[in-house]
Amino acid sequence: MINVSIVNYYNTLPFRWALKNNSLAASFHLQEDMPSICAQKLKFKQVDLALVPVALLPELDTYQIESAYCIGAVGKVDSVKLYANVDLPNITSIVLDYQSKSSVTLTRLLAKEFWHIAPSFVAAKPGFEKEVQGSAAAVIIGDRAFEWNGVYQYEWDLSEQWQLFTGLPFVFAAWVSNGSVLPTPFMESFNKSLQHGVQHIKQAINEMPKPHQTRMNAEDYLTQKISYTLDDEKRKGMQLFLEKIKKLPAFVMG
């Protein structure tokens, strides 16, 4: 049995819908996890294939990108944002969402290289979304972000900021194996399923559970904001991100 870990955010709905209806579904076990857990399971070989935050790739002993599909964005993504009640130069601390290292690392990189600010970084605790006050800011990601769009005076879409400064799209997560050789028939079927899901997003929306977030326009989000193809431009963006994070100083949480 092949074990697969997939991010349980709404942005993976086309993948999850297609994989659950895959003709080879009985040959693999699909586990739904938050992004950081997907990477942890792959690192400790609890799964064979996972949708892994790109920032965690350097922490894997060995890895292989197994698919031409990903979770990416060309410009605004709407679900990975920095929120504050003060403008960027006046931010003194940023609370970091604990669920995805890609977003956390992207925030640190933008702060250092592009925004030119030096806030302290604070580990998020449950309920942190409601505690952004004064000169503090917070990164909120995933489905929860939609509930906070428009609540604070300022918000910055991190994917849009990355493209603004680099001219490249951003890849949040890619399908990765831990170096073990996966059966060719399985991978062919797996990738065909991902393709099928991306090509039938409206059907997936209609057949899968709806998100609880009332501010989310599901069809707009999945067809206009999330970009699923790992094309050459996204690979360039991913490589640049991996190169830049090598130069980031050791992460000290305030």
N, C-alpha and C positions, 0 to 999 in steps of 0.2 A: 504493500500500500504506500503510495506516494503522499506525503504530507505537504500541504500548501497553506501558507499564512497570507491573508489579504487584509488590508486596512478596512476597518468597519465604518468609515465615513461615507456620506452619501455620494461623494465624488467617484467612488468605485462601483456604483450601482450597475452600470453597463457590464462590467467585468463579472460581478457577483451573479447577476441575472443569467448571463450566458454560461458561466461555469456550472451553475446549479442545474442547467438544462443540457449539459454536455453529454454526448453519447457515451463518453468514457467516465462519467461522473462516479461510477462505482469503483473505479480504479484509483481514486485519490480522495483524501480527506481534506475538505476545505475548512480552515479555521479562521474566524473573523476576530481581528485584534486591533488595538490602537497602534499607530506607526512604530513607536519605540519597541513594542513587544514583538512585532513582526521581525525586526532586526535582531532582537535578542534571541528569539527562537532559532533564527537561521545561524547566528554566531555559535550557539551551543548545540547545533545540529539536531534540534528538536523537530525541524521541518527541512524539507529538501529544496523548497522553492518559496520565495516570499517577495511581497511588494515592499521594498525597503527604502526608507528615507536616504536620499543620496549622501547626506552629510555623514552617515554612518558607514559608508562603504570602506573608508580607510581603516576602520576598526575591525574589519573582517580579515581573517588570516589569508583567505583566498576567495575570490568570487568571480562569477561569470554572468554578464547581462544576457538574459535568455529570450528577450522578446523585443519586438519593434514597437511595443506599446508601453505607456508610462502614465503617470499623473503629472501633467505639466500645464503651463499656461503661457500664452503669448500676450503679455500685457496684464490687464486686471484679471484677478482670479476671484476676488470678493470674499474668500474664506480664509485668508491669511493676512491679518492686518495688525498694525500698531495703532493703538488708540490713546489719546491724551486730551487734556483740557488746556494744554499750553502748546505753543509751536515748538518745532524741533530744537532750536538753540537753547530753549529754556527747560528741556527735560533733564532731570538730574538722576532719575532711576527708571529702570524698565523691568517690569515683572514678566518673566518668561514662561510661556505655556509649556508644561512638562511633557506633552504628548508627542511632539515631533522634533527631533534634533535638527532637521533641515531648516525649519522655520526659525528655531533658536539661533542656529549658526548664521543663517542669512541675516538676521537682525544685527548680530554682532559685527558682521562684515560690512553691512550698510552703514552702521554707526561709525565705524573706524575709517573706512575708505571713501565713503560718499557723502554722508551727512556731516562728518567731522565733529562728532560729539563724543563725549567720554562719560556716559552715565554709569552708575553702578547697576549691576544685574542681580535681580532678586528672584529666588526660586518661588514659583507659584504654589499656592495652597488652594484647596477647594474653596470656591466662592470668591476667588481673587478678582473676577470680572467686575464685581460691584464695588471694589475698593480703590479704583483709580481716582486719586485726589491730588490737588496741588500740582507739583511739578513731576509727579510720577506718571508713567505710561505703562501700558500692558500690551503684550502680544497675545492675541486670541486666534486660535486656528480651528479649522474644521467646521462642522455643522453649527457649533455654538456661536461662531462669529456672526452669523446672520442676525441673531437677536441683538447685537450691539452696534450694527451698522446704523449710523445716524444718531446714536445716543450721546457720544462725546463731541466736543467742539472740533477736534482734529482727528483724522484717520488717514493712514498711509497704507496702501495696498503694497505688500512687500514684493510681489511678483512684478507689479508695474514699476516699482522703484528700481528693481534689478534691470529691467529692460531699458528704463530711462537712462541709466548710467552705463550699461554695457552694450546696448543695442541687440541683445540676445534674449530669447525666451528662457524660462526657468523650468527645471525639472525637479519636482518635489520627491518623487519616488519612482523606482524602476524595478522591474521583475528580475530577481537575482537568485542564482543558485550558489551553494557554498563550495563549488568546485567539483562536486560529485557529478558523474555523467548520468544524465537523465535519459530514459528511453526515447529514441527518436519518434516513434509513433505517438507517444504521449505528448511530447512537446509540439508536434505538428497539430495534434488535435487541440491542445491547450491554446496555441496561438490563433488557430482558426476560431476558437470560441471567443477570444478577446476581440478579434476582428468583427465577428458577428454581433457582439454586444455593442461595439462602437457604431456599427452601421444600423442598429435598431434601438437607438436610445429612447425614442418615444414609446415604443412597445414595452421596453424595460420599465419605464416610468409608470406606465399603466398597470403593469402586472406585479410590481414590487411594492412593499409598504411605503407609504408617503412619509416624508420627513415631518418631525414635530414643529420645526421652525416655521412660523407663520410668515416671516418676511422673505423666505426663500422662493424664488421662481425656479422651480426644478428644471423645467425645459431650457430656460435661458442659461442657467448655471451649467448644466451638463453639455449643452450644445455650443454655447458661445464663450464661456469662461474657462472650463476645463478643456485642455487640448491633449488628446490621448496618444498621438502618433510620435514615436521617438525618432524624429527625422534628423537630418544633418545639422540643422540650426540648433535643435535642442541638445544634440550631442556636443556641439561646440560650447553651448551655454553650460552644460553639465561639467565638461572638462575644465572650463575657466573657473567655475565655482570650486571644483576640487583643488585646482592649483592655488587659488587665492586662500582657501581655508588652511592650507599648509602653513601659511605665514602668519596666521592669527596667533596672538600670544596665548599662553595657557589660560584656560577659563577658570576664573575665580568668581564664585557666586557670592554676592553680598548678603 
